[in-house]
Amino acid sequence: MSSVTVTDVGEAIAGSSAAEIADSVRSLVDEGRLSPGDPLPPVRALADRLGVNRNTVVAAYRLLGQAGTVVTLGRGGTRIATPAPLPAEGFAQDSVLRDVGDGNPDPARIPDLSAALSSLAGRPVLYGEPVIDPELERWAREWLTPDVPDAAATRLTITGGAVDAMERLLAQALVRDDAVALEDPVFLSAMRTVRLGGYRPVPVAVDAEGMTVEGLRAALGQGVRAVICTPRAHNPTGASLSERRAAELRAVLADHPNVLVIVDDHYSFLTRRPYHSIVGPQHRRWALIRSVSKFLGPDMCLAVTATDAETADRLALHFSPGSTWVSHILQRLTVALVRDPEVMAAVDRAGDHYLARNTAFAELLSAHGVACTAGDGLSVWVDVGAPARAVAEQLMRRGWLARTGDEFVLADPAASRCLRLTVHTLSDADAERLAADVAASARAAAS
């Protein structure tokens, strides 16, 4: 039990605004003067000592709660939270169960790198060279500029993957406690990046056409400084923006041209859906990220980010040739692969495969009484009509390891009824067995 008393904590907290009070508590945590389980003073007591309105302390505690710094325990008061591990993508280690929750591409459909690697030769890359390999920049412009608001003014940045780009984009534009609009259910890596950066996630609901207009409008009304949107193959739901929805979102964002809009088009070459931009021609702060990890393999940690000039200049400050640049060997390997017609034909077949397998599995589920429509992406999002954790427990008894929707949720209670299932590596027989087991598990959980 902690030896720190409410009086000790109350004497140490300072500030006259909600942000200052919250920052003071954070500093005490950072300095080790407050630990998980330590109590914070009651709202009235702290307000009286600081000489502020009680609503100011309420707002400060709300900020701390949203950031995961404190937890409110009813009559147990408000206490410093115990950091909980944030869920991450990937397969489960050392599990004897068949893992259908990993979200991975099919290893058999990741291009063989050996031929391209053997072809890489030439002079060494030295300090002071361009951060972006010239040949990669030429290809990247072909890839991205047709989908940006102003191709002539667009600047390119190379990062170590989409999450690296996201982290750097937020860091150059935001400060701690700034609000960021995230799709709900949320891409796990986006949620981790926002929470670990000390920003406040604001949920924006997602439906079959992607990010909702009402949700975005409400988030902007709460003062978000950045918006992260997945235009195609939203993870986990598989939703893609329709042309109509993208136009509606552009119209909402037109009144907020200085909000940073980050578009994470992670599924690019694998999707069969057209790209529809939410960034209008007059928007000032924007970024379009496309990585190669989904179609060339997760270990190919490279993403191209197209941005407005001001954002590019700020991002450039975060890179130093020789220390934080992206390896030119990796850049040249990427070029060799994407310029190879046979490799890209295989990538195209992989996209067809993922869509076909997901669609077939959704049809199997529907035949077993679990209504499901496959979206785009590497997994299927299934509303099982019962608490997903209970369904997942039933599936474990049948030999399956599934991923529950509550790992992806910010505020949407419907996600707690959903499973995300990665099924594209299953044989026809295993897919049929899994569909039957999901239906049986849902019935057992609901009874």
C-alpha positions in Angstrom: 0.0 0.0 0.0 1.4 3.5 -0.9 2.6 5.7 2.0 1.8 8.8 0.0 -1.2 10.6 1.5 -3.9 12.8 -0.1 -2.5 15.7 1.9 1.1 15.1 0.6 -0.2 15.0 -3.0 -2.4 18.1 -2.6 0.4 20.1 -1.3 2.6 19.2 -4.3 0.1 19.9 -7.1 0.2 23.4 -8.6 -1.6 25.3 -11.4 -4.4 27.7 -12.0 -5.9 26.1 -15.2 -7.0 22.5 -16.0 -4.0 22.1 -18.3 -1.5 23.4 -15.7 -3.0 21.2 -13.0 -2.9 18.1 -15.2 0.7 18.9 -16.3 1.7 19.3 -12.6 0.3 15.8 -11.8 2.1 14.3 -14.8 5.4 15.9 -13.7 5.0 14.4 -10.2 4.5 11.0 -11.9 7.5 11.5 -14.2 9.7 12.5 -11.2 8.7 9.4 -9.3 7.0 11.3 -6.6 3.7 9.7 -7.5 3.3 6.0 -8.2 0.5 3.7 -9.4 -2.2 3.6 -6.7 -1.4 6.9 -5.1 -4.5 9.0 -4.3 -5.3 12.4 -5.7 -7.2 14.9 -3.5 -11.0 15.2 -3.8 -12.0 17.8 -6.3 -13.4 20.3 -3.7 -10.3 20.0 -1.5 -7.8 20.6 -4.4 -9.9 23.5 -5.8 -10.0 25.2 -2.4 -6.3 24.9 -1.9 -5.4 26.1 -5.4 -8.1 28.9 -5.3 -9.8 27.7 -8.5 -13.3 26.7 -9.5 -14.2 23.1 -8.9 -14.9 22.7 -12.6 -11.3 23.5 -13.3 -10.1 20.5 -11.2 -12.8 18.3 -12.7 -11.5 19.2 -16.2 -7.9 18.5 -15.1 -8.9 15.1 -13.8 -10.8 14.4 -17.0 -7.6 15.3 -19.1 -5.6 12.9 -16.9 -8.2 10.2 -17.3 -8.3 10.5 -21.0 -4.5 10.2 -21.1 -4.6 7.1 -18.9 -2.6 8.8 -16.1 -5.4 8.4 -13.5 -8.3 6.1 -12.9 -11.6 7.0 -11.0 -12.7 4.3 -8.6 -16.0 5.8 -7.4 -15.9 5.9 -3.6 -12.2 4.9 -3.9 -11.5 8.3 -5.3 -9.1 9.2 -8.1 -5.8 7.4 -8.2 -2.7 7.2 -10.3 -3.3 4.5 -12.8 -1.2 1.4 -13.3 0.0 1.5 -16.9 -1.7 -1.2 -18.9 0.0 -2.8 -21.9 -1.5 -1.5 -25.1 -2.6 -4.2 -27.6 -0.4 -4.6 -30.6 -0.6 -6.4 -34.0 1.0 -9.8 -34.6 0.6 -13.4 -33.8 0.5 -14.8 -30.3 3.8 -16.3 -29.1 4.0 -19.9 -27.9 0.3 -20.7 -28.4 -0.9 -24.2 -29.2 -4.1 -22.8 -30.6 -4.7 -22.0 -34.3 -4.2 -18.2 -34.4 -6.8 -16.5 -36.5 -6.3 -13.0 -34.9 -2.8 -12.1 -36.1 -3.7 -9.7 -38.9 -0.6 -10.8 -40.9 -0.3 -11.1 -44.7 0.2 -14.6 -46.1 3.9 -15.5 -45.9 3.6 -17.5 -49.1 2.4 -14.3 -50.9 5.2 -12.0 -49.8 7.6 -11.5 -52.7 10.9 -13.4 -52.6 13.6 -10.8 -52.0 16.7 -12.9 -52.9 16.9 -12.0 -56.6 16.4 -8.3 -56.0 19.0 -8.3 -53.1 21.6 -10.0 -55.3 21.2 -7.3 -57.9 21.9 -4.4 -55.5 25.4 -3.1 -56.1 27.1 0.2 -56.7 29.0 2.8 -54.7 28.6 3.1 -51.0 26.2 5.8 -49.6 28.1 8.5 -47.7 27.2 11.2 -45.2 25.7 14.2 -46.9 23.9 12.3 -49.6 20.2 13.0 -50.3 17.9 11.4 -47.7 15.7 10.0 -50.5 17.2 7.8 -53.1 16.6 9.6 -56.4 15.2 6.5 -58.2 12.8 5.8 -55.3 11.7 9.5 -55.3 10.9 9.2 -59.0 8.8 6.1 -58.5 7.1 7.5 -55.4 6.0 10.6 -57.2 4.4 8.4 -59.8 2.6 6.5 -57.0 1.4 9.4 -54.9 1.0 12.6 -56.8 -2.1 11.6 -58.7 -3.9 11.5 -55.3 -2.7 14.7 -53.7 -4.5 18.1 -53.8 -1.5 20.0 -55.4 1.0 17.8 -57.1 3.3 20.7 -58.0 3.7 21.8 -54.4 3.8 18.3 -52.9 6.9 17.3 -51.0 8.0 13.7 -50.3 9.5 12.2 -47.1 10.7 8.7 -46.5 10.2 7.1 -43.1 10.7 3.7 -41.5 7.1 2.7 -42.0 3.7 4.2 -41.7 3.7 4.2 -37.9 7.0 6.0 -37.9 5.6 8.6 -40.3 2.5 9.0 -38.1 4.6 9.5 -35.0 6.8 12.1 -36.6 3.8 14.0 -38.2 2.1 14.3 -34.8 5.3 15.3 -33.0 6.0 18.2 -35.4 2.5 19.6 -35.1 1.2 18.8 -31.6 2.1 19.2 -28.0 1.1 16.9 -25.1 -2.6 16.9 -24.3 -3.6 18.0 -27.8 -6.6 16.1 -29.1 -6.4 13.8 -32.1 -9.4 12.4 -34.0 -9.2 8.6 -34.4 -11.5 6.2 -36.1 -13.5 4.0 -33.7 -12.9 1.1 -33.8 -9.3 2.1 -34.1 -6.2 0.9 -35.8 -4.1 -0.4 -33.0 -0.8 1.2 -34.0 -2.5 4.6 -34.3 -4.0 4.2 -30.8 -0.6 3.3 -29.4 1.1 6.2 -31.1 -1.4 8.7 -29.8 -1.5 7.4 -26.3 2.3 7.0 -25.9 2.8 10.5 -27.4 0.6 11.9 -24.6 -2.1 13.1 -27.0 -5.8 12.8 -26.3 -7.7 10.4 -28.6 -11.2 11.6 -29.7 -13.3 8.8 -31.2 -14.9 9.2 -34.6 -17.4 6.5 -35.5 -16.9 4.3 -38.6 -19.7 2.7 -40.7 -19.8 0.8 -43.9 -18.6 3.9 -45.8 -15.8 4.7 -43.5 -15.3 7.6 -41.1 -18.7 9.3 -40.4 -19.5 12.9 -41.1 -21.2 13.4 -37.8 -18.3 11.9 -35.9 -15.8 14.1 -37.6 -17.9 17.2 -37.1 -18.2 16.4 -33.4 -14.4 15.8 -33.0 -13.6 19.1 -34.7 -16.1 20.7 -32.4 -14.0 19.4 -29.5 -10.9 21.1 -30.8 -8.9 18.3 -32.3 -5.6 19.4 -33.8 -5.1 16.4 -36.1 -7.3 13.8 -37.8 -6.1 10.3 -38.7 -8.2 8.6 -41.4 -7.9 5.3 -43.3 -9.4 5.7 -46.7 -9.4 2.1 -47.7 -9.4 -1.3 -45.9 -9.9 0.2 -42.5 -8.4 -1.9 -39.8 -10.3 -3.6 -38.2 -13.6 -3.2 -40.0 -12.5 -3.4 -43.6 -14.6 -0.3 -44.5 -13.5 2.0 -47.4 -14.6 5.5 -48.1 -17.2 5.9 -50.8 -16.9 8.8 -53.2 -19.9 10.5 -51.6 -18.6 10.1 -48.0 -15.2 11.5 -49.0 -16.8 14.5 -50.5 -18.9 15.1 -47.4 -15.8 14.8 -45.2 -13.9 17.3 -47.4 -16.7 19.7 -47.0 -16.5 19.4 -43.2 -12.8 19.9 -43.2 -13.0 22.9 -45.5 -13.9 25.0 -42.4 -10.8 23.7 -40.6 -7.9 24.2 -43.0 -5.2 24.3 -40.3 -6.1 20.9 -38.7 -3.5 18.3 -39.7 -5.1 15.6 -41.8 -3.1 12.3 -41.9 -4.4 9.8 -44.5 -3.0 6.3 -43.9 -3.5 4.5 -47.1 -1.8 1.3 -45.9 -3.4 -1.2 -48.2 -2.7 0.7 -51.5 -1.6 -2.0 -54.0 -3.6 -4.8 -52.5 -7.0 -3.0 -52.4 -9.6 -3.3 -55.2 -11.3 0.0 -54.1 -10.6 3.4 -55.7 -8.9 6.1 -53.7 -11.1 9.0 -52.6 -9.4 11.9 -50.9 -10.8 13.8 -47.9 -8.2 16.6 -48.4 -9.6 19.5 -50.4 -7.5 21.8 -52.6 -7.4 24.6 -50.0 -6.4 22.5 -47.0 -3.1 23.8 -45.6 -1.9 20.9 -43.4 -2.1 17.3 -44.8 -0.2 14.1 -45.3 -0.8 11.0 -47.4 1.1 8.0 -46.1 1.6 4.8 -48.2 3.8 2.0 -46.8 5.1 -1.1 -48.6 4.8 -3.5 -45.6 1.5 -5.0 -46.5 2.5 -6.1 -50.0 6.3 -6.4 -49.8 6.3 -7.8 -46.2 6.2 -6.4 -42.6 10.1 -6.3 -42.4 10.2 -3.9 -45.3 10.0 -0.9 -43.0 9.5 1.9 -45.5 6.8 4.4 -46.1 6.5 7.4 -48.5 4.7 10.4 -47.1 3.5 13.1 -49.4 2.8 16.4 -47.6 2.3 20.1 -48.0 5.6 22.1 -48.0 5.4 23.4 -44.5 4.8 20.0 -43.0 7.7 18.6 -45.1 10.0 21.3 -43.8 9.1 20.4 -40.2 9.5 16.7 -40.9 13.0 17.3 -42.4 14.2 18.6 -39.0 13.6 15.1 -37.6 16.0 13.4 -40.1 19.7 13.5 -40.2 21.7 11.7 -42.9 23.7 9.0 -41.4 21.6 8.6 -38.2 17.9 8.8 -38.7 17.6 8.4 -42.5 16.0 5.3 -44.0 18.6 2.9 -45.3 19.4 3.4 -49.0 19.8 -0.4 -49.4 16.2 -0.7 -48.3 15.1 2.1 -50.6 16.9 0.5 -53.6 15.5 -2.9 -52.7 12.0 -1.4 -52.7 12.6 0.2 -56.2 13.9 -3.1 -57.5 10.8 -4.9 -56.4 8.1 -2.4 -57.4 9.8 -2.0 -60.9 9.7 -5.8 -61.4 6.5 -6.7 -63.4 6.5 -10.3 -62.1 6.7 -9.1 -58.5 3.8 -6.7 -59.0 1.7 -9.2 -60.8 2.1 -11.5 -57.8 1.1 -8.6 -55.5 -2.0 -8.1 -57.6 -2.8 -11.8 -57.3 -2.4 -11.5 -53.5 -4.9 -8.7 -53.4 -7.4 -10.9 -55.3 -6.7 -13.8 -53.0 -7.3 -11.9 -49.7 -10.6 -10.5 -51.0 -11.8 -13.8 -52.3 -10.9 -15.7 -49.1 -12.5 -13.1 -46.9 -15.7 -13.1 -49.0 -15.9 -16.8 -49.1 -15.6 -17.0 -45.3 -18.2 -14.3 -44.8 -20.6 -16.4 -46.9 -19.8 -19.5 -44.8 -20.6 -17.5 -41.6 -23.8 -16.3 -43.1 -24.8 -19.8 -44.0 -24.3 -20.8 -40.3 -26.5 -18.0 -39.1 -23.9 -15.3 -38.3 -24.6 -12.4 -40.7 -21.4 -11.1 -42.2 -20.2 -9.0 -45.1 -16.5 -9.0 -45.9 -14.9 -5.6 -46.2 -11.4 -5.0 -47.6 -8.1 -5.9 -46.0 -6.4 -8.8 -44.4 -9.1 -9.8 -41.9 -12.9 -10.1 -41.5 -14.8 -8.1 -38.9 -17.7 -10.2 -37.5 -20.5 -9.1 -35.2 -21.2 -12.3 -33.3 -24.3 -10.8 -31.5 -22.9 -11.8 -28.1 -20.0 -10.6 -25.8 -16.9 -11.2 -27.9 -14.8 -12.2 -25.0 -17.2 -15.0 -24.1 -17.3 -16.1 -27.7 -13.5 -16.1 -27.9 -13.3 -18.2 -24.8 -15.6 -20.7 -26.4 -13.5 -20.7 -29.5 -10.3 -21.4 -27.4 -12.0 -24.6 -26.2 -12.4 -25.5 -29.8 -8.8 -24.9 -30.7 -8.9 -21.3 -32.1 -7.3 -18.1 -30.9 -9.4 -15.1 -32.0 -9.0 -11.3 -31.5 -11.9 -9.5 -29.7 -13.3 -6.2 -30.8 -12.8 -4.5 -27.4 -9.1 -4.3 -28.1 -9.9 -1.9 -30.9 -12.5 0.2 -29.2 -12.3 3.8 -28.0 -16.0 4.4 -27.2 -18.2 2.3 -29.5 -19.9 -0.4 -27.4 -20.9 -2.4 -30.5 -17.2 -3.4 -31.0 -17.4 -5.5 -27.9 -19.7 -7.9 -29.8 -17.2 -8.3 -32.7 -14.3 -10.5 -33.6 -11.5 -9.7 -36.0 -10.6 -12.9 -37.8 -7.6 -13.4 -40.2 -8.7 -16.3 -42.4 -7.0 -16.1 -45.7 -4.4 -18.9 -44.9 -7.1 -21.4 -43.9 -7.9 -24.3 -46.2 -11.5 -24.7 -47.3 -12.0 -27.4 -44.7 -10.6 -25.3 -41.9 -12.6 -22.3 -42.9 -15.8 -24.3 -42.8 -14.8 -25.7 -39.4 -14.0 -22.2 -38.0 -17.3 -20.8 -39.4 -19.3 -23.5 -37.7 -17.3 -23.1 -34.4 -17.9 -19.3 -34.4 -21.6 -19.8 -34.8 -21.7 -22.5 -32.1 -19.6 -20.3 -29.8 -21.9 -17.3 -30.3 -24.9 -19.4 -29.4 -23.2 -20.8 -26.3 -22.1 -17.3 -25.2 -25.6 -15.8 -25.7 -27.4 -18.6 -23.8 
